[in-house]
Amino acid sequence: MAQDEAVIGCMGELLIGTRGSAGPGEILVRVRGGSETFLAWSQEPLPIGATVLVVESRGCREVDVIAWGDPLERLRDVPVDPG
């Protein structure tokens, strides 16, 4: 089955947690001007509600994901030097 290139690089939220190699979860992704769900596979288990990044499409509405953390999040707690 052909890959769905549009979804690669998109972030989403896990509606059903992944179980690593034991099985997929389900992700909700904003893509093509709407929201779509895909089966989501990951190397390690990820919990419901986790923010993830789609790194590969398997076709047939299945994707590979990794956990995603906002790289700027840690900067929000750093005081700004006014000078």
Residue pairs with C-beta under 8 A, 6 or more apart in sequence:
1 58
1 59
1 60
2 59
3 56
3 57
3 58
3 59
4 57
4 59
4 61
4 63
5 57
6 31
6 32
7 29
7 31
7 36
7 38
7 54
7 57
7 63
8 54
8 55
8 56
8 57
8 63
9 53
9 54
10 29
10 30
10 31
10 53
10 54
11 29
11 51
11 52
11 53
11 54
11 68
12 27
12 28
12 29
12 30
12 38
12 40
12 51
12 52
12 54
12 65
13 27
13 28
13 49
13 50
13 51
13 52
14 25
14 26
14 27
14 40
14 46
14 47
14 48
14 49
14 50
14 52
14 65
15 25
15 26
15 27
15 28
15 37
15 48
16 25
16 26
16 48
17 25
17 45
17 46
17 47
17 48
17 50
18 24
18 25
18 40
18 41
18 42
18 45
18 46
18 65
19 25
19 45
20 42
20 43
20 44
20 45
21 43
22 45
24 39
24 40
24 41
24 62
25 39
25 40
25 42
25 46
25 48
26 37
26 38
26 39
26 40
27 37
27 38
27 39
27 40
27 52
27 54
27 63
27 65
28 35
28 36
28 37
29 35
29 36
29 37
29 38
29 54
29 63
36 61
37 61
38 54
38 61
38 62
38 63
39 61
39 62
39 63
40 52
40 62
40 63
40 64
40 65
41 58
41 62
41 63
41 64
41 65
42 52
42 64
42 65
42 66
42 67
43 66
46 52
46 65
46 67
50 67
51 67
51 68
51 69
51 70
52 65
52 66
52 67
52 68
53 65
53 66
53 67
53 68
54 63
54 64
54 65
55 63
55 64
55 65
55 66
56 63
56 64
57 63
57 64
58 64
